[in-house]
Amino acid sequence: MENSASYEGSCHCGQVKYTVRISPPISEQTVMQCNCSICYINGYLMIYPKTADVTFHHADDAVKEYRFASKNVPHYFCTNCGTSVYGKADIPDKRHIMAVNVRTLSGIDLKTLKIHEHDGRGDVKV
């Protein structure tokens, strides 16, 4: 991938670990901050890499799935510390991407990110 970068990510306790390759690098991305109930409560700052560009380095039972509202987007969190790490759309035309919580990436200075504030409070459709 040209003009891309790899980042290591993990939950707070380190049980959930992953590597993500994104293009362009995060310094050139716009990160989404949504005000819907789950994003607001979990403090999500999301990027949307291709599912194929995320590699997990933990056992399947290291994460638990939570679905709400339309049940189309499972949100995954660590079974030990509870950190919300990522989400995957369970919709055929969206399965090629996933949502990764930037707050779980190592070495990211959140103050330098370009943030897009999305008004998802009234939009629970996916």
C-alpha positions as CSV (number, residue, x, y, z in Angstrom):
1,M,0.0,0.0,0.0
2,E,1.5,3.3,-1.1
3,N,1.4,6.2,1.5
4,S,0.3,3.9,4.3
5,A,1.4,3.2,7.9
6,S,1.0,0.4,10.3
7,Y,0.0,0.9,13.9
8,E,-0.2,-1.5,16.9
9,G,-3.3,-1.4,19.0
10,S,-4.5,-3.0,22.2
11,C,-7.0,-2.8,25.0
12,H,-6.0,-1.3,28.4
13,C,-4.8,-4.7,29.9
14,G,-3.1,-6.0,26.7
15,Q,-5.3,-9.0,26.3
16,V,-6.7,-7.7,22.9
17,K,-3.9,-6.9,20.5
18,Y,-4.0,-6.0,16.8
19,T,-2.1,-4.4,13.9
20,V,-3.8,-2.1,11.4
21,R,-2.4,-0.8,8.2
22,I,-4.1,2.4,6.9
23,S,-3.7,4.5,3.9
24,P,-3.2,7.4,4.1
25,P,-1.5,7.4,7.5
26,I,-3.5,8.6,10.5
27,S,-1.9,12.0,10.4
28,E,-3.7,12.5,7.0
29,Q,-7.0,10.9,8.0
30,T,-10.1,12.5,9.3
31,V,-11.2,10.7,12.5
32,M,-14.9,10.4,13.3
33,Q,-16.3,11.4,16.7
34,C,-19.9,10.5,16.8
35,N,-22.4,11.6,19.5
36,C,-24.7,8.5,19.2
37,S,-25.2,6.8,22.6
38,I,-22.6,4.0,22.2
39,C,-19.9,6.2,20.7
40,Y,-20.5,9.0,23.2
41,I,-20.4,6.6,26.3
42,N,-17.4,4.7,25.0
43,G,-15.5,7.8,23.9
44,Y,-15.0,6.4,20.4
45,L,-12.7,8.1,17.9
46,M,-13.0,6.0,14.8
47,I,-11.1,5.2,11.7
48,Y,-12.4,2.8,9.0
49,P,-9.7,0.5,7.6
50,K,-10.4,-2.4,5.3
51,T,-11.1,-5.5,7.3
52,A,-8.2,-7.2,5.4
53,D,-5.8,-4.6,6.7
54,V,-6.4,-5.5,10.4
55,T,-4.6,-8.5,11.9
56,F,-5.6,-9.7,15.4
57,H,-3.0,-11.2,17.7
58,H,-5.3,-12.6,20.4
59,A,-7.6,-15.6,21.1
60,D,-11.2,-15.3,19.9
61,D,-12.5,-15.5,23.5
62,A,-10.5,-12.4,24.4
63,V,-13.3,-10.2,23.1
64,K,-17.0,-10.1,23.7
65,E,-19.6,-8.8,21.2
66,Y,-22.3,-6.3,22.0
67,R,-25.2,-5.3,19.6
68,F,-27.9,-2.8,20.1
69,A,-30.7,-1.0,18.2
70,S,-30.6,-2.4,14.6
71,K,-28.2,-5.2,15.7
72,N,-26.2,-4.6,12.5
73,V,-23.0,-3.5,14.1
74,P,-21.4,-5.7,16.6
75,H,-19.1,-3.8,18.9
76,Y,-16.2,-5.7,20.4
77,F,-14.7,-5.2,23.9
78,C,-12.0,-6.9,26.0
79,T,-13.5,-9.6,28.3
80,N,-10.9,-8.7,31.0
81,C,-10.7,-4.8,31.1
82,G,-13.8,-3.9,29.1
83,T,-12.0,-1.6,26.6
84,S,-14.1,-1.0,23.5
85,V,-11.7,-1.7,20.7
86,Y,-13.5,-2.1,17.3
87,G,-16.8,-2.7,15.5
88,K,-17.7,-4.6,12.3
89,A,-20.7,-4.0,10.2
90,D,-22.8,-7.1,9.7
91,I,-24.3,-5.8,6.4
92,P,-23.2,-7.3,3.1
93,D,-22.0,-4.1,1.4
94,K,-20.1,-2.9,4.5
95,R,-18.3,-6.1,5.5
96,H,-15.1,-5.0,3.8
97,I,-14.5,-2.3,6.3
98,M,-14.5,-2.1,10.1
99,A,-14.4,0.6,12.7
100,V,-11.3,0.8,14.9
101,N,-11.1,3.0,18.0
102,V,-8.1,5.3,17.6
103,R,-7.8,5.6,21.4
104,T,-6.6,2.0,21.4
105,L,-3.6,2.7,19.0
106,S,-0.2,3.1,20.5
107,G,1.7,6.3,20.2
108,I,-1.1,8.5,18.7
109,D,-1.2,12.1,19.9
110,L,-4.9,12.8,19.9
111,K,-4.4,16.5,19.9
112,T,-2.9,16.4,16.4
113,L,-5.8,14.5,14.8
114,K,-8.3,16.0,12.4
115,I,-11.7,15.3,14.0
116,H,-15.0,15.2,12.2
117,E,-17.9,15.5,14.6
118,H,-20.8,13.3,13.3
119,D,-24.3,13.8,14.6
120,G,-25.4,10.3,15.1
121,R,-27.6,10.9,18.1
122,G,-30.8,10.7,16.1
123,D,-29.6,8.3,13.5
124,V,-29.4,4.7,14.7
125,K,-29.7,3.2,11.3
126,V,-26.7,1.5,9.8
